[in-house]
Amino acid sequence: MKNQITAPQRRSLWALSIAYFIQATGSLSVAGSLAPISHEWDLTDPQSARLLAIFGLTFALAAPLAQVLFGHFRRRQQVLAGIFVFALGSFLFAAAPGYSLLVVSRIVMGLGASLIGPVLVALGSELVMQKERGSAIAMILLGVSMASMVGIPLAAWIANLWGARILFIIVGGVSLLSALNVLLCVPDHVAGVNVTLRQVGHVLTEGKSLAAFLVVFFITSGVYDMYSFISPIIRDTYRGDAGAVSIALAILGVAGIMGNLFVSRAARQYSAEKLLTVGITLLVADMLFIVALPGSLALLYAALVFWAFATDILWPTQQRRIVELSDPVHRGVSLALTSAFMFCGIGFGSAVASWIYPSAGFYGVMVSSVIFLLLAMLSLRVSEYLRMPGPCRNIVEN
């Protein structure tokens, strides 16, 4: 099938992808830089991990409210405002004298990100023809995969070499550069949508939508239950050093790129439901393999290839599914709620890991991650059932 994405559209999508890359790197670099952050501010690993949870929970609460308050502004204006707030939070993190201001800075970053992530996808999906939306969303979310491959390992390397403060100064600086790139490359003709709290409530209480949001929540909870403690797991269970952590993060990124490239093509042939089923199944099987064969870094690296491939099938596919489920009027708030549930899952999964790891260690984290993913599969089945027209449901029941 001929690709209908034009060169100007492609430049716009790449600009949005780069903005997502920087936001994802700044948001998630805490997971790869627990040791430098703990050392700089004299924190425990669970305290540092909670900074990731605080960001996620802030984002979860702010994303739908941001659409109510600012959704009527043009999409590009929302993205630019979010980038500036996110950069401010990064500079606050770098200047923080203690844990209290670190918490405040992560809240500010979460507020800024709530106007970036969901709006990037909504904006990009409106720049192309409907049949190209799956590919466009995959292009934008390639920035998240690139953050895993390049951004987060590079952030961990910078934090270990120069310190966490320098890392977040750099995050703030490149965020401002990405704002300039969006300003120059992305057209400003995509209007916002007036969103009310009543509309948010309507979308949240619609059965098929709520079940779809729970798919997102449980996937991200399962993934970040493990991912937020990847550094301590490699250090304690696999006896690896900072170099081993960087290698693991790089493997996750490279394999994730393969998953994203795969789904950008597979989206034209397979339904979102099929791709989600494959991704979740592969992820559960891989995590059970990791549980069965702990102790070898070589085996862990091999397993992380499949782990990352599966997760990067899931990220763009779940966004595509929400776009397909929602009507144009509610698409903005649906994507905002998707991102809210996603980052709530990130925060919840990270918080669960910070509670479980000190007492149950590696096995506790891995088992809880698998449970979350099984709940995601169940939610997907419920969502697909509720998506059927009434007569079709009766046939299934009979």
SULNORGI-V475853 format. One record per residue. PHI is phi in whole degrees, 0 to 359 (NA if undefined). PSI is psi in whole degrees, -180 to 180 (none if undefined). D_FIRST is the distance of its C-alpha to the first C-alpha in Angstrom with 1 decimal. Layout:
[[PHI/PSI/D_FIRST] [PHI/PSI/D_FIRST]]
//
This chain:
[[NA/133/0.0] [290/137/3.8] [284/125/6.4] [260/7/9.0] [280/119/11.9] [282/168/14.5] [298/-46/17.2] [298/-39/19.9] [297/-40/18.0] [297/-42/17.2] [299/-41/21.0] [297/-45/21.9] [296/-38/19.9] [293/-37/21.5] [297/-41/24.9] [293/-37/24.6] [296/-41/23.5] [296/-41/26.6] [298/-39/28.8] [292/-38/27.7] [303/-47/28.4] [290/-41/31.9] [296/-44/32.6] [295/-40/31.6] [297/-49/33.7] [294/-35/36.7] [288/-42/36.4] [256/-3/36.0] [296/-20/38.0] [303/-39/41.1] [297/-37/39.8] [272/-6/39.8] [235/30/42.9] [302/-45/45.3] [296/-49/48.0] [298/-38/48.3] [293/-45/48.2] [299/-40/50.8] [292/-43/52.9] [296/-40/52.8] [248/11/53.9] [57/55/55.8] [248/163/53.6] [275/162/52.9] [301/-44/49.4] [300/-37/49.1] [297/-44/50.1] [296/-41/47.5] [297/-32/44.8] [293/-21/45.9] [296/-34/44.9] [291/-42/41.3] [295/-41/42.1] [298/-43/43.8] [301/-49/40.7] [298/-43/38.5] [290/-36/40.9] [298/-47/41.4] [301/-44/37.7] [300/-41/37.6] [283/-36/40.3] [279/-33/39.4] [302/-51/35.7] [292/-37/36.2] [293/-34/39.4] [298/-37/37.8] [291/-34/35.4] [293/-43/38.5] [278/-37/40.4] [235/3/37.9] [297/-21/34.7] [283/-14/35.7] [286/157/35.3] [300/148/32.2] [303/-44/29.7] [296/-37/30.1] [297/-40/33.9] [297/-44/33.7] [299/-47/31.8] [297/-43/34.3] [298/-43/37.3] [298/-40/36.1] [296/-41/35.7] [295/-41/39.2] [293/-41/40.7] [299/-43/38.9] [298/-41/40.3] [301/-44/43.8] [298/-37/43.6] [296/-43/42.8] [293/-36/45.8] [297/-41/48.0] [301/-46/47.0] [296/-31/48.1] [266/-3/51.4] [298/129/52.2] [278/-20/55.8] [201/-174/55.3] [295/-35/53.3] [300/-47/53.8] [287/-28/52.1] [300/-43/49.3] [298/-45/48.7] [299/-43/48.8] [297/-38/46.4] [290/-32/43.8] [295/-44/44.2] [297/-44/43.6] [299/-39/40.5] [296/-38/39.3] [296/-43/40.0] [295/-44/38.0] [295/-27/35.0] [294/-19/35.0] [259/2/34.0] [255/-67/31.3] [307/-59/29.1] [295/-34/28.4] [284/-33/28.2] [304/-46/25.7] [292/-44/23.1] [298/-43/24.0] [296/-49/23.9] [297/-38/20.6] [292/-22/18.9] [270/-7/20.4] [275/-14/19.3] [235/170/15.6] [293/157/13.8] [302/-41/14.2] [289/-13/10.7] [259/5/10.7] [295/-38/14.2] [300/-44/13.6] [291/-39/12.3] [296/-44/15.0] [296/-40/17.6] [297/-38/16.8] [297/-44/17.3] [296/-44/20.5] [284/-7/21.8] [300/-28/21.2] [300/-36/24.5] [293/-42/26.2] [296/-41/25.1] [294/-32/26.3] [297/-40/29.5] [292/-41/30.0] [284/-43/29.3] [246/-51/31.2] [297/-53/32.8] [289/-44/34.8] [299/-41/36.1] [295/-40/37.0] [299/-43/38.7] [297/-40/40.6] [295/-44/41.7] [297/-45/42.8] [297/-39/44.7] [289/-34/46.4] [277/-49/47.3] [247/-9/48.2] [104/157/48.5] [292/-30/46.6] [296/-45/48.0] [298/-40/46.5] [305/-48/43.1] [282/-22/43.1] [295/-43/44.3] [296/-42/41.3] [301/-44/39.0] [297/-42/40.6] [295/-47/40.4] [289/-24/36.7] [298/-43/36.0] [295/-37/37.6] [295/-37/35.6] [293/-32/32.3] [297/-41/33.7] [297/-41/34.1] [298/-43/30.6] [296/-41/29.2] [300/-38/31.7] [277/-31/30.5] [254/-24/26.7] [257/125/25.9] [295/155/26.5] [253/30/29.2] [263/-4/28.0] [275/112/26.7] [284/157/29.8] [278/-176/31.3] [228/133/32.3] [291/121/35.8] [240/134/36.2] [248/162/39.4] [299/-31/40.9] [297/-41/40.8] [294/-41/37.0] [300/-45/36.9] [297/-38/39.2] [298/-46/37.2] [295/-41/34.0] [293/-32/36.1] [267/-5/37.9] [285/123/34.9] [306/-50/34.7] [295/-34/30.9] [287/-45/30.6] [299/-43/33.6] [297/-37/32.5] [294/-39/29.1] [294/-35/31.1] [293/-31/33.2] [303/-49/30.3] [299/-46/29.7] [300/-48/33.4] [288/-33/34.1] [298/-50/31.2] [292/-34/32.4] [298/-45/36.0] [294/-42/35.3] [293/-47/33.5] [275/-13/36.0] [303/-43/39.0] [276/-47/38.4] [297/-37/36.8] [296/-22/39.5] [245/26/42.1] [298/-37/40.2] [295/-53/42.8] [298/-35/45.9] [297/-46/44.3] [295/-39/43.8] [291/-46/47.3] [271/-41/49.2] [271/-38/47.5] [254/2/46.1] [56/36/48.8] [267/158/46.3] [259/-169/47.1] [299/-34/45.2] [296/-40/43.4] [295/-37/42.1] [296/-45/40.8] [298/-41/38.9] [297/-44/37.4] [299/-44/36.4] [295/-39/34.8] [295/-41/32.9] [298/-43/31.6] [301/-41/30.4] [292/-47/28.5] [298/-47/26.9] [295/-34/25.9] [296/-38/24.7] [300/-42/22.3] [298/-41/20.8] [297/-42/20.5] [293/-43/18.9] [296/-38/16.3] [298/-47/15.6] [288/-27/15.3] [296/-28/13.0] [268/-41/10.3] [294/-24/12.0] [299/-25/12.1] [281/-16/8.6] [244/-28/10.2] [239/148/13.9] [290/158/16.4] [298/-37/18.5] [297/-42/21.5] [295/-44/20.4] [293/-37/19.5] [295/-41/22.9] [298/-45/24.7] [297/-46/23.5] [297/-46/24.3] [295/-43/27.7] [299/-45/28.7] [297/-39/27.9] [293/-44/29.9] [297/-47/32.9] [300/-40/33.1] [292/-40/33.0] [291/-35/35.7] [294/-35/37.9] [296/-43/37.6] [297/-41/38.7] [296/-39/41.7] [287/-27/42.7] [231/61/42.8] [282/165/44.1] [105/-22/46.1] [251/118/44.0] [298/-37/42.0] [298/-44/40.0] [294/-38/38.9] [298/-46/38.2] [302/-43/35.9] [296/-43/34.0] [293/-34/33.7] [293/-25/32.6] [300/-49/29.4] [290/-35/28.3] [300/-48/29.8] [290/-39/27.8] [302/-44/24.5] [294/-45/25.1] [296/-35/26.2] [275/-5/23.2] [285/-37/20.9] [286/-42/23.2] [303/-58/23.6] [291/-30/20.2] [292/-40/19.6] [291/-33/22.9] [293/-44/22.2] [301/-41/18.9] [297/-39/21.0] [295/-42/23.7] [301/-42/21.4] [290/-33/20.2] [283/-29/23.8] [264/150/25.4] [275/163/25.7] [303/-34/25.4] [295/-40/29.2] [260/6/29.6] [296/-42/26.5] [298/-47/28.5] [290/-33/31.3] [295/-43/29.1] [291/-36/27.4] [296/-43/30.9] [293/-35/32.3] [301/-49/29.5] [296/-35/30.5] [297/-47/34.1] [294/-35/33.8] [297/-50/31.9] [284/-25/34.7] [295/-40/37.3] [296/-41/36.0] [300/-48/36.2] [295/-42/39.7] [291/-45/40.8] [299/-42/39.4] [295/-41/41.1] [294/-43/44.3] [300/-43/44.4] [298/-40/44.0] [292/-25/46.9] [276/-40/49.1] [280/-41/48.3] [300/-44/48.1] [300/-27/51.8] [256/-40/53.1] [253/-10/50.6] [64/-151/48.8] [305/-50/45.7] [295/-39/45.8] [298/-44/46.3] [296/-45/43.3] [293/-42/41.0] [295/-44/42.2] [295/-35/41.8] [297/-44/38.2] [296/-40/37.4] [299/-44/39.1] [301/-42/37.0] [292/-36/33.7] [294/-36/35.0] [294/-34/35.8] [297/-43/32.2] [297/-42/31.0] [297/-43/33.6] [297/-37/32.6] [297/-43/29.0] [297/-43/30.3] [296/-43/32.6] [298/-43/29.9] [295/-38/27.6] [296/-46/30.7] [289/-20/31.7] [284/-22/28.2] [293/146/28.7] [298/158/30.3] [309/-50/34.0] [301/-38/34.0] [294/-37/31.4] [298/-40/33.5] [297/-38/36.5] [296/-43/34.8] [299/-43/34.0] [293/-35/37.6] [276/none/39.0]]
//
